[in-house]
């Protein structure tokens, strides 16, 4: 089980995702836009990606937070503060 949360810096940042060109991040949501978003992106909806598949790109001041469950024996390949490059294993 894993969740991925995209965070765009207020008023300047955004994130483009390749699997849905209609998704616009860091936009003011009027009533119409919110209704469309709510209909299309349900919390129970799952999206799968192949290993190494490109997800999207940052547009100034954005980040992605990953939260997942792991067994107690799990060990990260990186330490806090390490630089991680595109395509590198987490």
Biopython code that builds the backbone (N, CA, C, O; Angstrom):
import numpy as np
from Bio.PDB.StructureBuilder import StructureBuilder

atoms = [
    (1, "UNK", "N", (0.846, -1.179, 0.000)),
    (1, "UNK", "CA", (0.000, 0.000, 0.000)),
    (1, "UNK", "C", (0.888, 1.237, 0.000)),
    (1, "UNK", "O", (1.806, 1.351, 0.811)),
    (2, "UNK", "N", (0.608, 2.164, -0.917)),
    (2, "UNK", "CA", (1.402, 3.383, -1.013)),
    (2, "UNK", "C", (0.516, 4.529, -1.457)),
    (2, "UNK", "O", (-0.425, 4.333, -2.227)),
    (3, "UNK", "N", (0.813, 5.716, -0.978)),
    (3, "UNK", "CA", (0.138, 6.912, -1.470)),
    (3, "UNK", "C", (1.186, 7.918, -1.912)),
    (3, "UNK", "O", (2.274, 7.999, -1.341)),
    (4, "UNK", "N", (0.847, 8.666, -2.917)),
    (4, "UNK", "CA", (1.744, 9.683, -3.455)),
    (4, "UNK", "C", (0.989, 11.003, -3.440)),
    (4, "UNK", "O", (-0.077, 11.115, -4.046)),
    (5, "UNK", "N", (1.528, 11.994, -2.760)),
    (5, "UNK", "CA", (0.878, 13.299, -2.660)),
    (5, "UNK", "C", (1.741, 14.348, -3.343)),
    (5, "UNK", "O", (2.910, 14.525, -3.002)),
    (6, "UNK", "N", (1.152, 15.040, -4.311)),
    (6, "UNK", "CA", (1.873, 16.073, -5.049)),
    (6, "UNK", "C", (1.641, 17.420, -4.373)),
    (6, "UNK", "O", (0.508, 17.767, -4.039)),
    (7, "UNK", "N", (2.720, 18.176, -4.173)),
    (7, "UNK", "CA", (2.629, 19.474, -3.508)),
    (7, "UNK", "C", (3.276, 20.524, -4.410)),
    (7, "UNK", "O", (4.473, 20.462, -4.690)),
    (8, "UNK", "N", (2.481, 21.476, -4.857)),
    (8, "UNK", "CA", (2.990, 22.575, -5.682)),
    (8, "UNK", "C", (3.120, 23.821, -4.827)),
    (8, "UNK", "O", (2.225, 24.129, -4.040)),
    (9, "UNK", "N", (4.219, 24.538, -4.970)),
    (9, "UNK", "CA", (4.418, 25.767, -4.200)),
    (9, "UNK", "C", (3.315, 26.768, -4.541)),
    (9, "UNK", "O", (2.966, 26.934, -5.710)),
    (10, "UNK", "N", (2.774, 27.427, -3.537)),
    (10, "UNK", "CA", (1.649, 28.335, -3.720)),
    (10, "UNK", "C", (1.954, 29.427, -4.737)),
    (10, "UNK", "O", (2.967, 30.120, -4.645)),
    (11, "UNK", "N", (1.061, 29.563, -5.700)),
    (11, "UNK", "CA", (1.080, 30.615, -6.729)),
    (11, "UNK", "C", (2.218, 30.538, -7.739)),
    (11, "UNK", "O", (2.229, 31.324, -8.686)),
    (12, "UNK", "N", (3.152, 29.650, -7.583)),
    (12, "UNK", "CA", (4.247, 29.584, -8.555)),
    (12, "UNK", "C", (4.482, 28.178, -9.091)),
    (12, "UNK", "O", (4.838, 28.021, -10.259)),
    (13, "UNK", "N", (4.296, 27.173, -8.280)),
    (13, "UNK", "CA", (4.655, 25.821, -8.682)),
    (13, "UNK", "C", (3.468, 25.034, -9.197)),
    (13, "UNK", "O", (2.315, 25.379, -8.939)),
    (14, "UNK", "N", (3.760, 23.991, -9.915)),
    (14, "UNK", "CA", (2.741, 23.045, -10.351)),
    (14, "UNK", "C", (3.450, 21.753, -10.739)),
    (14, "UNK", "O", (4.677, 21.703, -10.833)),
    (15, "UNK", "N", (2.659, 20.718, -10.961)),
    (15, "UNK", "CA", (3.192, 19.430, -11.379)),
    (15, "UNK", "C", (2.362, 18.954, -12.559)),
    (15, "UNK", "O", (1.137, 18.887, -12.461)),
    (16, "UNK", "N", (3.003, 18.622, -13.671)),
    (16, "UNK", "CA", (2.318, 18.034, -14.814)),
    (16, "UNK", "C", (2.467, 16.526, -14.718)),
    (16, "UNK", "O", (3.569, 16.017, -14.513)),
    (17, "UNK", "N", (1.355, 15.810, -14.866)),
    (17, "UNK", "CA", (1.412, 14.351, -14.878)),
    (17, "UNK", "C", (1.149, 13.879, -16.303)),
    (17, "UNK", "O", (0.257, 14.398, -16.974)),
    (18, "UNK", "N", (1.909, 12.910, -16.763)),
    (18, "UNK", "CA", (1.820, 12.457, -18.147)),
    (18, "UNK", "C", (0.580, 11.616, -18.423)),
    (18, "UNK", "O", (0.111, 11.572, -19.561)),
    (19, "UNK", "N", (0.044, 10.953, -17.412)),
    (19, "UNK", "CA", (-1.088, 10.060, -17.642)),
    (19, "UNK", "C", (-2.420, 10.801, -17.758)),
    (19, "UNK", "O", (-3.413, 10.198, -18.164)),
    (20, "UNK", "N", (-2.472, 12.087, -17.414)),
    (20, "UNK", "CA", (-3.719, 12.848, -17.502)),
    (20, "UNK", "C", (-3.414, 14.311, -17.808)),
    (20, "UNK", "O", (-3.101, 15.087, -16.905)),
    (21, "UNK", "N", (-3.505, 14.678, -19.072)),
    (21, "UNK", "CA", (-3.192, 16.049, -19.496)),
    (21, "UNK", "C", (-4.242, 17.048, -19.020)),
    (21, "UNK", "O", (-3.991, 18.253, -19.046)),
    (22, "UNK", "N", (-5.418, 16.575, -18.584)),
    (22, "UNK", "CA", (-6.465, 17.492, -18.119)),
    (22, "UNK", "C", (-6.261, 17.909, -16.669)),
    (22, "UNK", "O", (-6.872, 18.878, -16.219)),
    (23, "UNK", "N", (-5.413, 17.196, -15.928)),
    (23, "UNK", "CA", (-5.184, 17.527, -14.524)),
    (23, "UNK", "C", (-4.287, 18.756, -14.426)),
    (23, "UNK", "O", (-3.147, 18.746, -14.889)),
    (24, "UNK", "N", (-4.808, 19.796, -13.826)),
    (24, "UNK", "CA", (-4.063, 21.038, -13.641)),
    (24, "UNK", "C", (-3.882, 21.262, -12.153)),
    (24, "UNK", "O", (-4.864, 21.390, -11.422)),
    (25, "UNK", "N", (-2.645, 21.312, -11.696)),
    (25, "UNK", "CA", (-2.381, 21.522, -10.276)),
    (25, "UNK", "C", (-2.160, 23.001, -9.999)),
    (25, "UNK", "O", (-1.852, 23.777, -10.904)),
    (26, "UNK", "N", (-2.320, 23.379, -8.745)),
    (26, "UNK", "CA", (-2.096, 24.740, -8.276)),
    (26, "UNK", "C", (-2.951, 25.754, -9.026)),
    (26, "UNK", "O", (-2.470, 26.811, -9.433)),
    (27, "UNK", "N", (-4.235, 25.414, -9.203)),
    (27, "UNK", "CA", (-5.191, 26.296, -9.847)),
    (27, "UNK", "C", (-6.285, 26.660, -8.858)),
    (27, "UNK", "O", (-6.638, 25.857, -7.994)),
    (28, "UNK", "N", (-6.820, 27.861, -8.980)),
    (28, "UNK", "CA", (-7.953, 28.246, -8.148)),
    (28, "UNK", "C", (-9.153, 27.409, -8.578)),
    (28, "UNK", "O", (-9.468, 27.343, -9.766)),
    (29, "UNK", "N", (-9.818, 26.775, -7.629)),
    (29, "UNK", "CA", (-10.952, 25.914, -7.944)),
    (29, "UNK", "C", (-12.262, 26.672, -7.778)),
    (29, "UNK", "O", (-12.661, 27.000, -6.661)),
    (30, "UNK", "N", (-12.932, 26.952, -8.905)),
    (30, "UNK", "CA", (-14.281, 27.482, -8.797)),
    (30, "UNK", "C", (-15.229, 26.296, -8.617)),
    (30, "UNK", "O", (-14.781, 25.150, -8.650)),
    (31, "UNK", "N", (-16.503, 26.539, -8.432)),
    (31, "UNK", "CA", (-17.457, 25.449, -8.184)),
    (31, "UNK", "C", (-17.467, 24.431, -9.306)),
    (31, "UNK", "O", (-17.502, 23.229, -9.043)),
    (32, "UNK", "N", (-17.436, 24.887, -10.566)),
    (32, "UNK", "CA", (-17.468, 23.979, -11.703)),
    (32, "UNK", "C", (-16.230, 23.093, -11.722)),
    (32, "UNK", "O", (-16.338, 21.873, -11.847)),
    (33, "UNK", "N", (-15.061, 23.698, -11.599)),
    (33, "UNK", "CA", (-13.806, 22.942, -11.627)),
    (33, "UNK", "C", (-13.769, 21.913, -10.511)),
    (33, "UNK", "O", (-13.335, 20.783, -10.732)),
    (34, "UNK", "N", (-14.220, 22.282, -9.308)),
    (34, "UNK", "CA", (-14.214, 21.352, -8.187)),
    (34, "UNK", "C", (-15.148, 20.176, -8.443)),
    (34, "UNK", "O", (-14.800, 19.039, -8.124)),
    (35, "UNK", "N", (-16.328, 20.424, -9.011)),
    (35, "UNK", "CA", (-17.273, 19.330, -9.304)),
    (35, "UNK", "C", (-16.669, 18.352, -10.306)),
    (35, "UNK", "O", (-16.770, 17.138, -10.127)),
    (36, "UNK", "N", (-16.042, 18.876, -11.360)),
    (36, "UNK", "CA", (-15.420, 18.014, -12.371)),
    (36, "UNK", "C", (-14.305, 17.195, -11.734)),
    (36, "UNK", "O", (-14.214, 15.990, -11.970)),
    (37, "UNK", "N", (-13.453, 17.830, -10.929)),
    (37, "UNK", "CA", (-12.359, 17.134, -10.259)),
    (37, "UNK", "C", (-12.901, 16.042, -9.347)),
    (37, "UNK", "O", (-12.392, 14.921, -9.339)),
    (38, "UNK", "N", (-13.938, 16.375, -8.578)),
    (38, "UNK", "CA", (-14.499, 15.421, -7.623)),
    (38, "UNK", "C", (-15.091, 14.210, -8.338)),
    (38, "UNK", "O", (-14.975, 13.087, -7.848)),
    (39, "UNK", "N", (-15.727, 14.426, -9.495)),
    (39, "UNK", "CA", (-16.299, 13.318, -10.270)),
    (39, "UNK", "C", (-15.200, 12.434, -10.852)),
    (39, "UNK", "O", (-15.340, 11.211, -10.877)),
    (40, "UNK", "N", (-14.121, 13.033, -11.314)),
    (40, "UNK", "CA", (-13.082, 12.294, -12.024)),
    (40, "UNK", "C", (-12.092, 11.597, -11.102)),
    (40, "UNK", "O", (-11.681, 10.472, -11.386)),
    (41, "UNK", "N", (-11.703, 12.234, -10.012)),
    (41, "UNK", "CA", (-10.655, 11.704, -9.149)),
    (41, "UNK", "C", (-11.232, 11.271, -7.814)),
    (41, "UNK", "O", (-11.225, 12.031, -6.846)),
    (42, "UNK", "N", (-11.725, 10.064, -7.770)),
    (42, "UNK", "CA", (-12.291, 9.518, -6.543)),
    (42, "UNK", "C", (-11.171, 8.946, -5.681)),
    (42, "UNK", "O", (-10.216, 8.383, -6.216)),
    (43, "UNK", "N", (-11.267, 9.078, -4.352)),
    (43, "UNK", "CA", (-10.214, 8.569, -3.465)),
    (43, "UNK", "C", (-9.945, 7.076, -3.613)),
    (43, "UNK", "O", (-8.839, 6.621, -3.324)),
    (44, "UNK", "N", (-10.933, 6.311, -4.056)),
    (44, "UNK", "CA", (-10.752, 4.862, -4.174)),
    (44, "UNK", "C", (-10.145, 4.465, -5.517)),
    (44, "UNK", "O", (-9.806, 3.299, -5.721)),
    (45, "UNK", "N", (-10.006, 5.416, -6.427)),
    (45, "UNK", "CA", (-9.466, 5.111, -7.743)),
    (45, "UNK", "C", (-7.972, 4.809, -7.649)),
    (45, "UNK", "O", (-7.222, 5.550, -7.012)),
    (46, "UNK", "N", (-7.546, 3.727, -8.279)),
    (46, "UNK", "CA", (-6.130, 3.368, -8.291)),
    (46, "UNK", "C", (-5.549, 3.599, -9.675)),
    (46, "UNK", "O", (-6.223, 3.378, -10.681)),
    (47, "UNK", "N", (-4.332, 4.032, -9.725)),
    (47, "UNK", "CA", (-3.609, 4.200, -10.976)),
    (47, "UNK", "C", (-2.307, 3.435, -10.844)),
    (47, "UNK", "O", (-1.588, 3.595, -9.857)),
    (48, "UNK", "N", (-1.998, 2.607, -11.828)),
    (48, "UNK", "CA", (-0.784, 1.788, -11.776)),
    (48, "UNK", "C", (0.228, 2.276, -12.808)),
    (48, "UNK", "O", (-0.135, 2.817, -13.852)),
    (49, "UNK", "N", (1.486, 2.073, -12.496)),
    (49, "UNK", "CA", (2.568, 2.446, -13.395)),
    (49, "UNK", "C", (3.563, 1.302, -13.460)),
    (49, "UNK", "O", (3.741, 0.560, -12.493)),
    (50, "UNK", "N", (4.213, 1.166, -14.614)),
    (50, "UNK", "CA", (5.262, 0.168, -14.759)),
    (50, "UNK", "C", (6.527, 0.659, -14.064)),
    (50, "UNK", "O", (6.735, 1.862, -13.906)),
    (51, "UNK", "N", (7.360, -0.277, -13.655)),
    (51, "UNK", "CA", (8.624, 0.061, -13.004)),
    (51, "UNK", "C", (9.444, 0.972, -13.915)),
    (51, "UNK", "O", (9.676, 0.650, -15.080)),
    (52, "UNK", "N", (9.872, 2.093, -13.383)),
    (52, "UNK", "CA", (10.695, 3.031, -14.134)),
    (52, "UNK", "C", (9.934, 3.956, -15.064)),
    (52, "UNK", "O", (10.535, 4.802, -15.726)),
    (53, "UNK", "N", (8.614, 3.806, -15.122)),
    (53, "UNK", "CA", (7.809, 4.651, -16.009)),
    (53, "UNK", "C", (7.805, 6.100, -15.514)),
    (53, "UNK", "O", (7.685, 6.356, -14.316)),
    (54, "UNK", "N", (7.938, 7.034, -16.441)),
    (54, "UNK", "CA", (7.908, 8.456, -16.079)),
    (54, "UNK", "C", (6.503, 8.833, -15.627)),
    (54, "UNK", "O", (5.515, 8.450, -16.255)),
    (55, "UNK", "N", (6.421, 9.576, -14.546)),
    (55, "UNK", "CA", (5.139, 9.991, -13.974)),
    (55, "UNK", "C", (4.756, 11.396, -14.429)),
    (55, "UNK", "O", (3.607, 11.637, -14.799)),
    (56, "UNK", "N", (5.702, 12.312, -14.403)),
    (56, "UNK", "CA", (5.405, 13.698, -14.750)),
    (56, "UNK", "C", (6.619, 14.564, -14.510)),
    (56, "UNK", "O", (7.752, 14.084, -14.474)),
    (57, "UNK", "N", (6.363, 15.856, -14.346)),
    (57, "UNK", "CA", (7.478, 16.777, -14.124)),
    (57, "UNK", "C", (7.070, 17.924, -13.215)),
    (57, "UNK", "O", (5.905, 18.318, -13.156)),
    (58, "UNK", "N", (8.065, 18.448, -12.508)),
    (58, "UNK", "CA", (7.875, 19.588, -11.613)),
    (58, "UNK", "C", (7.932, 20.884, -12.403)),
    (58, "UNK", "O", (8.655, 21.001, -13.392)),
    (59, "UNK", "N", (7.165, 21.840, -11.950)),
    (59, "UNK", "CA", (7.216, 23.191, -12.509)),
    (59, "UNK", "C", (7.478, 24.159, -11.366)),
    (59, "UNK", "O", (6.527, 24.717, -10.819)),
    (60, "UNK", "N", (8.718, 24.376, -10.988)),
    (60, "UNK", "CA", (9.137, 25.362, -10.005)),
    (60, "UNK", "C", (8.549, 25.168, -8.613)),
    (60, "UNK", "O", (7.352, 25.371, -8.409)),
    (61, "UNK", "N", (9.361, 24.788, -7.684)),
    (61, "UNK", "CA", (8.979, 24.778, -6.275)),
    (61, "UNK", "C", (7.985, 23.717, -5.864)),
    (61, "UNK", "O", (7.142, 23.974, -5.005)),
    (62, "UNK", "N", (8.051, 22.551, -6.437)),
    (62, "UNK", "CA", (7.100, 21.493, -6.115)),
    (62, "UNK", "C", (7.825, 20.279, -5.557)),
    (62, "UNK", "O", (9.037, 20.146, -5.720)),
    (63, "UNK", "N", (7.085, 19.393, -4.900)),
    (63, "UNK", "CA", (7.673, 18.152, -4.398)),
    (63, "UNK", "C", (6.603, 17.072, -4.353)),
    (63, "UNK", "O", (5.411, 17.353, -4.484)),
    (64, "UNK", "N", (7.040, 15.848, -4.169)),
    (64, "UNK", "CA", (6.133, 14.709, -4.031)),
    (64, "UNK", "C", (6.475, 13.999, -2.736)),
    (64, "UNK", "O", (7.645, 13.740, -2.452)),
    (65, "UNK", "N", (5.458, 13.684, -1.952)),
    (65, "UNK", "CA", (5.630, 12.963, -0.696)),
    (65, "UNK", "C", (5.098, 11.549, -0.899)),
    (65, "UNK", "O", (3.951, 11.369, -1.306)),
    (66, "UNK", "N", (5.931, 10.543, -0.616)),
    (66, "UNK", "CA", (5.528, 9.139, -0.702)),
    (66, "UNK", "C", (5.354, 8.587, 0.705)),
    (66, "UNK", "O", (6.223, 8.759, 1.560)),
    (67, "UNK", "N", (4.233, 7.927, 0.940)),
    (67, "UNK", "CA", (3.980, 7.278, 2.226)),
    (67, "UNK", "C", (3.611, 5.831, 1.922)),
    (67, "UNK", "O", (2.725, 5.573, 1.107)),
    (68, "UNK", "N", (4.289, 4.883, 2.577)),
    (68, "UNK", "CA", (3.998, 3.479, 2.306)),
    (68, "UNK", "C", (4.233, 2.622, 3.539)),
    (68, "UNK", "O", (4.949, 3.002, 4.465)),
    (69, "UNK", "N", (3.605, 1.451, 3.518)),
    (69, "UNK", "CA", (3.812, 0.469, 4.584)),
    (69, "UNK", "C", (4.946, -0.454, 4.166)),
    (69, "UNK", "O", (5.048, -0.841, 3.002)),
    (70, "UNK", "N", (5.783, -0.797, 5.110)),
    (70, "UNK", "CA", (6.900, -1.691, 4.819)),
    (70, "UNK", "C", (7.129, -2.607, 6.015)),
    (70, "UNK", "O", (6.818, -2.245, 7.150)),
    (71, "UNK", "N", (7.673, -3.796, 5.758)),
    (71, "UNK", "CA", (7.980, -4.682, 6.880)),
    (71, "UNK", "C", (9.070, -4.076, 7.760)),
    (71, "UNK", "O", (9.827, -3.218, 7.306)),
    (72, "UNK", "N", (9.153, -4.510, 8.993)),
    (72, "UNK", "CA", (10.141, -3.960, 9.933)),
    (72, "UNK", "C", (11.580, -4.238, 9.489)),
    (72, "UNK", "O", (12.509, -3.597, 9.981)),
    (73, "UNK", "N", (11.771, -5.171, 8.581)),
    (73, "UNK", "CA", (13.111, -5.510, 8.093)),
    (73, "UNK", "C", (13.538, -4.650, 6.898)),
    (73, "UNK", "O", (14.653, -4.794, 6.396)),
    (74, "UNK", "N", (12.660, -3.765, 6.447)),
    (74, "UNK", "CA", (12.953, -2.931, 5.276)),
    (74, "UNK", "C", (14.070, -1.933, 5.588)),
    (74, "UNK", "O", (14.091, -1.326, 6.658)),
    (75, "UNK", "N", (14.997, -1.772, 4.636)),
    (75, "UNK", "CA", (16.088, -0.802, 4.781)),
    (75, "UNK", "C", (16.134, 0.080, 3.539)),
    (75, "UNK", "O", (16.107, -0.419, 2.414)),
    (76, "UNK", "N", (16.201, 1.387, 3.747)),
    (76, "UNK", "CA", (16.313, 2.320, 2.636)),
    (76, "UNK", "C", (17.703, 2.237, 2.027)),
    (76, "UNK", "O", (18.676, 1.941, 2.721)),
    (77, "UNK", "N", (17.795, 2.498, 0.720)),
    (77, "UNK", "CA", (19.097, 2.511, 0.051)),
    (77, "UNK", "C", (19.754, 3.883, 0.157)),
    (77, "UNK", "O", (20.922, 4.038, -0.201)),
    (78, "UNK", "N", (19.015, 4.880, 0.646)),
    (78, "UNK", "CA", (19.541, 6.240, 0.795)),
    (78, "UNK", "C", (19.385, 6.708, 2.232)),
    (78, "UNK", "O", (18.547, 6.207, 2.982)),
    (79, "UNK", "N", (20.201, 7.670, 2.592)),
    (79, "UNK", "CA", (20.123, 8.288, 3.916)),
    (79, "UNK", "C", (19.528, 9.689, 3.771)),
    (79, "UNK", "O", (19.516, 10.254, 2.678)),
    (80, "UNK", "N", (19.036, 10.242, 4.875)),
    (80, "UNK", "CA", (18.506, 11.605, 4.868)),
    (80, "UNK", "C", (19.560, 12.563, 4.336)),
    (80, "UNK", "O", (20.719, 12.509, 4.749)),
    (81, "UNK", "N", (19.164, 13.431, 3.427)),
    (81, "UNK", "CA", (20.083, 14.410, 2.855)),
    (81, "UNK", "C", (20.748, 13.973, 1.562)),
    (81, "UNK", "O", (21.356, 14.796, 0.878)),
    (82, "UNK", "N", (20.648, 12.685, 1.207)),
    (82, "UNK", "CA", (21.232, 12.207, -0.046)),
    (82, "UNK", "C", (20.520, 12.835, -1.240)),
    (82, "UNK", "O", (19.315, 13.082, -1.189)),
    (83, "UNK", "N", (21.262, 13.091, -2.310)),
    (83, "UNK", "CA", (20.660, 13.547, -3.559)),
    (83, "UNK", "C", (20.238, 12.317, -4.348)),
    (83, "UNK", "O", (20.993, 11.351, -4.456)),
    (84, "UNK", "N", (19.038, 12.357, -4.893)),
    (84, "UNK", "CA", (18.512, 11.248, -5.684)),
    (84, "UNK", "C", (18.284, 11.753, -7.096)),
    (84, "UNK", "O", (17.646, 12.786, -7.299)),
    (85, "UNK", "N", (18.802, 11.028, -8.067)),
    (85, "UNK", "CA", (18.689, 11.436, -9.466)),
    (85, "UNK", "C", (17.541, 10.699, -10.145)),
    (85, "UNK", "O", (17.098, 9.644, -9.690)),
    (86, "UNK", "N", (17.076, 11.276, -11.237)),
    (86, "UNK", "CA", (15.983, 10.687, -12.004)),
    (86, "UNK", "C", (16.328, 9.250, -12.375)),
    (86, "UNK", "O", (17.419, 8.978, -12.874)),
    (87, "UNK", "N", (15.402, 8.334, -12.131)),
    (87, "UNK", "CA", (15.588, 6.933, -12.467)),
    (87, "UNK", "C", (16.299, 6.119, -11.408)),
    (87, "UNK", "O", (16.385, 4.896, -11.526)),
    (88, "UNK", "N", (16.805, 6.762, -10.385)),
    (88, "UNK", "CA", (17.520, 6.064, -9.322)),
    (88, "UNK", "C", (16.527, 5.374, -8.385)),
    (88, "UNK", "O", (15.467, 5.922, -8.083)),
    (89, "UNK", "N", (16.875, 4.173, -7.928)),
    (89, "UNK", "CA", (16.007, 3.435, -7.010)),
    (89, "UNK", "C", (15.911, 4.135, -5.672)),
    (89, "UNK", "O", (16.885, 4.699, -5.173)),
    (90, "UNK", "N", (14.712, 4.087, -5.097)),
    (90, "UNK", "CA", (14.531, 4.611, -3.755)),
    (90, "UNK", "C", (14.684, 3.490, -2.767)),
    (90, "UNK", "O", (14.569, 3.711, -1.561)),
]
sb = StructureBuilder()
sb.init_structure("model")
sb.init_model(0)
sb.init_chain("A")
sb.init_seg("    ")
for serial, (resi, resn, name, xyz) in enumerate(atoms, 1):
    if name == "N":
        sb.init_residue(resn, " ", resi, " ")
    sb.init_atom(name, np.array(xyz, "f"), 0.0, 1.0, " ", f" {name:<3s}", serial, name[0])
structure = sb.get_structure()
